[in-house]
Amino acid sequence: MSGGRRFDPERRDRLVDVTIDVIAEHGLAGLTARRIATAADVPLGSVTYHFAGLDDLVRAAFTRHAQRMAELFRDHFAPATDRASVLEAATDFVLRGHLATQRQWAIAYELYLAALRDPALREVTEAWMRSSRDTLQRVLEPELARALDGVMEGLTMHAILTTAPPTRAETRTVLARVLQVAP
């Protein structure tokens, strides 16, 4: 059966996953259709066959990544039932990056930067933020959930990007102030 088309029903999904990998390794600036096709071991034409273009594929990849990160967030906060348990979960989230890897955060920050310039990617980040707030709103009122989400995001970035991350006590104190509970 040489020369025939290879049956590959999962090619589209594989292209999305490989795009996430290429972004993690090379950044969005180093992303090309050729690099994706090579990494996925598919013909270059597969990228345009399965997607309207590279922007469409990037949007699908970032959407998948944001959904995976949102799932980690939901799972992390699932046991929280009151402000005190949200405080503990939020502190762990910041200090441990809710167990996301440096690679996952690198992809997330690539998305954030790209979303500043691309309204379609801004929709992806907005959906991700909405998901985080919805998770927190199981226990908190909407305004407090939004504030806590933003503070956690900033504190997580600081914890990930510094050689001297804040201590647990420092992080807990800041988050307790946001949540209006005793540290």
Steps between C-alpha positions, in 0.01 A plus 500: 500500500791733436419839357153497657372727772583393849190455715555727799171594670682665793721724288311820581529439876865405463569824314343697787707316760819531299436872456487531880834316515658723237380814679647365824835434335534793258248758616234647279765696310667173397179331390468408134272265310808312378630454856159371610470261205850366559438448872167328425656291223234605249512672162510879516162515323335333800523825692288687246279199430387473861513871591411824323859609556771524761297748707212252517735224615662727761155593632408131528828422677465784749135408561598144580779617730271745682239226546760267648625771735142585601444133583809501725362811671154343550650182639726696733213702647240221501546420872459866605167561675548829687731802506748332734542200271514730196784684676695176543434392141591844366824506698595158366399608150734797508796324656472179302353644180217251557750240387525637148840460344735775384412388147127550563563847642724590205216415264255697713720809495543468123119501480469805725745698290340395171153583634606862543515528122250243376131536592434132420762398757360752744177298482702193607649681799162645596342154494784369715462784752123451505554132577732586789251749642217247463706250697560752778137613496393164631609647837555874445285784374583611143698816584715318755556208264622743233731678743643179636555360151692812396712509815580129471599545136739780587645324803544179301689688231725652764556162666585333168723773362711587802796329658370597844129411502286630784470286809183312583432745785540804272278350232238389749491847662438673166229253398336516845467876456328452165269237646442706813586211732756472777836374375 
